[in-house]
Amino acid sequence: MFRMISSPHTHSGKLTAQVMLWVVFAMCPAILVQWFYFGYGSLIQILLAVGFAIFLEWCVTLLRKKTTMFYLSDFSVVVTALILAVAIPPYAPYWVILIGTFCAVILGKHVYGGLGQNLFNPAMIGYVVLLIAFPLQMTTWLPPLSLLHEPPSFTDSLYLIFQNHTTDGFSLLQLVNSIDGITQATPLDAAKTGLKNTALTHVTATPIFTPFGGLGWWQVNLAFLLGGIFLIWKKVIHWQIPVAMLSAFGLLATITWIIAPEQFLSPWTHLFSGAMMIGAFFIATDPVTASITIKGKIVFGILVGSLVYIIRFYGNYPDGIAFAILLSNIGVPLIDHYTRPRVYGR
């Protein structure tokens, strides 16, 4: 008798746990870069998210009367928690990451029956809930540490996350406004909101912008790009989705930028800003919620890239990765249906 197991199914002989551990390993360089540029907040958020996610997974397995270690040992919940933790502002209040992790693990994963049966990417479910419910907390980013007069220490980071102020009594908003009011947002958000009041050249002249993109942001995205290439080399993910997504977005962004360079950021700034690289290599390639056929992966990647372009250039949200991936997840069954390979002999 064959053993019946749930998806995701891989044809490389690797167990799900091995695949997830490779993903965690590939994310480590970007996590270290994020810690270097934005401080200890990212590491604290990761500890909170991973710890709470494991606790929730344990509780659900007990309620469903399942083998606890069997579900915990696949490390899928750890990957979900990691993605969510690095996506939110490093110094967001502790309850933000706890609520997001709950929504990701419970609403995004276990209400569908667990790993392999969820329709949407769990981490993006948690992120979108937070973005809609708590827009202020989710859009208040501390500038890179090199721009701060007094970067928060580890103790200050704990105080900011759990008590909303540093040991000296400074709130996050006060730290943000100590440089320039525009630096409280990501470079993408700064460009989108700043263009309503001033020219693009004035916006990009602020300290958070460099010739390569947002300070700290392009370095983090570069680290995710290298981690994604590593995953392709290890055959953990396929190249079709990230290449199709980045190509579709890059082509559309380039055409728009050529037509109106004074109104939009350059394509390379967009490609190395926000969650573009983690979205392309670590989120859109989720083997459960993405297309499974070769042609379908290309169509899925193009769809995600096109939706990100529409949201970033013409929508109200500056990034759009989460919304684009969730909307594309809806179309996966239809994409797979029309891109099925022809059966041999027919």
N, C-alpha and C positions, 0 to 999 in steps of 0.2 A: 504494500500500500504506500502511496505517496503521502508525504506530510503536507497538509494544507497550511500555508502561512499567508499573512496579509502583505500587501504591497507596503513600501516600494520594492519592486523586484529588480535586482541588478544581474547582469549576465557575466560579470567578471569573477564570480566566485567569492566576492567579499561579503561579509556579514554586514547588516545594517550598522552595528556598533562600530565596525572598522571604518565604514564610510563617514559616519558622524564624527569620529575622532580625527580623521583627516581634515574635515571641514573646520573643526575647532583649531587644529594645528595651523591651518592656512589663515585663520583669522587673527592669530596671535601677533604677527607683525603690525597689522593695522591697529590693534588694541594698544600696543606699546607706543605707536606713533601718536595715537589719540591721547594717551596719558601724558606723553612728553609735551604736547602743544596745549592741552586743555586741563591738565592737572589730575589730581587723584579722584575727582568725582566720577570719572568713567569706571574706574576699578571698583569703587564702592557700589555703583549702580549694578555692575556685573555680579558682585557677590550677593546683593539683595535679590536680583532677578533669578540667578541660578539656584540659590538656596530656597527661595519661595516656590520656584517651579518644581523642584524635586519634592518638596513637601506636598504640593498639590497633586502631583503624580502619584505619590504614595497614598494620599487620602482617597483618590479616585479608584485606585486598584483595590483598596480595602472595601470600598462601597460596592464595587462591581464583583468582588470576590474573585479577583484575578491574582496570579502569581506576581507579587510585588517586584522581586528582583528581575524577573523576565522583562518587565516593561521598563524598569529604571536602567537596566544594563544596556539598552540600545542607544542611550545618550541623545535621543532625538529631542527630548525636552530641554536638554542643556543647550543645544544649538538654537532652539527657539528663544530661550532666555537671553543668550548672547546677542543674537541679532536685535532683539528688542532693546536691550540695555545700551548697545552702542548707537542706537538710532535716536534716543531721547537726549535732551540736554544733560550734560554731566552733573549739574547742580540742581536739577529738578527735585522738589520735595520727595521724601521717601515713599509717600503714599501713592505718588504717580506711577512709579515703577511696579508697586505691588498691585495696583488696580490693573495696569496694563498686562502684567504677567498672568493675573487671574483670567482676564478676558482671552488672552492668547491660549492658555492651557485648557481652560474649561470650555469657553464658547467657540474657540477656533479649532479645537482638536477633539476633546472627549465627548461633546454633544453629538458628534458624528460617529462615535464608536472607537476613536483612537487613531493611532498612526496608520496611514494607508487608506483611511476612509473619509478624511476631511476634504471638503470641496475647495476651501480657501487656505491660503498660507496663514498659519496661526499667528506668527509674529506680526504680520501686517494687519490682522484683525485687531490685535491688541493696540498697535500703533494708531490705527485710524480711530478707534474708540477714544483714545487719549487726545488725539489731535482735535477731534470734534468737541469733546466734553471739556477739555482744559486747554484752550488755545493759548492763554497767556503763559502758563507754565511750560507748554511745549514749544514756544517760540522765543523764550528768553535764554539766550546762550551767552556764556561768559566769553569775552574775547580771548585770543591766544595769550598764554601767560607772558610772552615776551612784550606784550603791549600794556601790561598792568604794572602799576607802580609797586604794589605789594601783592604778589601772587599768593593765593591761599595755600597754607600748609595742609598737611594731612588732617590735623585737628580742625583747622578752619573748614576744610571740606566736609568733615563729619557734622560740624555745627550748621553749615549752610544747608545740608540735606535734611537734617533732623530737627533743626530749630530755626531755620530761615535767616540766620545771621552768623557772622564770624565770631571768634572769641573777643574781638575788639568792638563788636556791636554793629558792624556794617552789614547791611542787607545785600542781597544779590543785585538788586536794582541800583544801589549806590556804587557797587563795584563796577557795574556795567557803565554807568553814566560818568565814571571818573575819567573816561577818555573822550568819548564822543557818543551822543545819543544814538547814532546810526549803528554802532557796533554791538548793540544788544541783540541783533539778529544775525542769521547766517548771511554769507555774501549774496546768495540768491535772493533772500528776503530783502536785504538792504538795497539791492539793485531794483527790485520790483517796486518797493515802496518809495525809494528815493527818486525814481524817475517821474513820480507824480508832482514833485516840487522843484526839481532841478535837472540839469543835463547829465547824461551818462558819464561824461568826463569828470564831473565833480564827484559823482558817486564813487567811481573807481579810484579817485585820488585819496580816499580815506585809508587809514592804516591797515585795514583788514584785507586789502587787495594788493596783489603782487602781479608782475607780468605773466605769471603762470596760472593765476587764479587766486582764490581766497587763501590767506595765510593759514596754514595748518590744515585746511580742507583739501588742497590738492595733494599734500603729502599723504594724508590718510587715504585718499582715493587711489593714489599710486600704490600704496601698500596693499589695498584690496585688489587692485589689478594684478599685482605680482602673485598674491595668494590665489586668485582665480586661475591664472596661467598654471600655477602649480597643480591645482585640482584637475585641470584639463590634462596635464602631463601624466598625472596619476590615474587618469580615466575614471575619476570620481564623478565628474560632470561632463556633458558633451559641449562642444564648441558652438553648435548651431545657435542656441538661444542667445548667449551673450554677444556673439558676433553680429547676429541679425538685429538685436536690440540696439546696440551701439551704432551700427551702420545706419539703420533707419533714422535714429535720432540725429546722428551727426550730419547726414545728408540734408534733412529738413532744416536743421539749425543753421547749416552753412548757407543754404539758399536764402533763408530769411535774413541772416546777418549781412550777406552781400547786398541785398535789396535795401536794408535799413540799418547800417552799422551804428548809427547814432542813437538807436532806440533799444538795441538788444546787446547783451554780452556776447563775446565771441564763442564759437562752438567749443573750443578747447577748454574755455573757462567753465562752460556748462558740463562738459564731459568729466571734469575733475572737481566738481562741486556737488554739494548735497550728498545724496545716497546713490549716485549713479553707478559706481563700480560695485558696491556691495549689493545693489539691486540686480545688476546684470549677472554677477557670478555666484552670489550666495542666496538670493531670494527667488529670482525668476526661474532658476534652475532646479527648484524643489521638485524631486522626482514624483511626488504624489499629486501636486496641483498643476504641474505644467504638462504640456503635450508630450505624448510618448512616441509618436512617429517621427521619422527624420524630416519629412516635409512639414509636418505639423510643428516641430520645434522652430523651424525657420519662420513659419507664419506667426506663431505665438510670439517670437522675439520681435518681429516687425510690428505686431500689434502693440506690444508693450512700449517699444520705442516711440511709436507714433503717438500713443496716448500721453506719454511723458512730455513729448514736444508740445502737444496741444495744451496741456495743463500748465506747463511752465511758461509758455509764450503768451497764451491768451486766457488762461484761467486765473483764479484768485489765489491759488496755492503756489508758492514759489518752487516747490520740489516736484511733487506729484508721483513719485515712485510707488508709494503704497497704493494709491488709488488706481494707478495704471495696472499694477499687478493683480489687484483684486478684481477689477473689471475684466481683465484678460482671463482670469481663472474661470469666470462665468462661461466664456466661449470655448473652453478646452474640449468639452464633449463634442461640440459641433465641429471644431477643427480636426479632432481625431477621426470623426466619422468620415469626413471628406478627404482625408489625407491617408487613409489606410492603404498600405501597399497591396498590390494585386496578388491574390492567392495563386500559387504555382499551379499551372494547368488550366487557369480560367482567363 
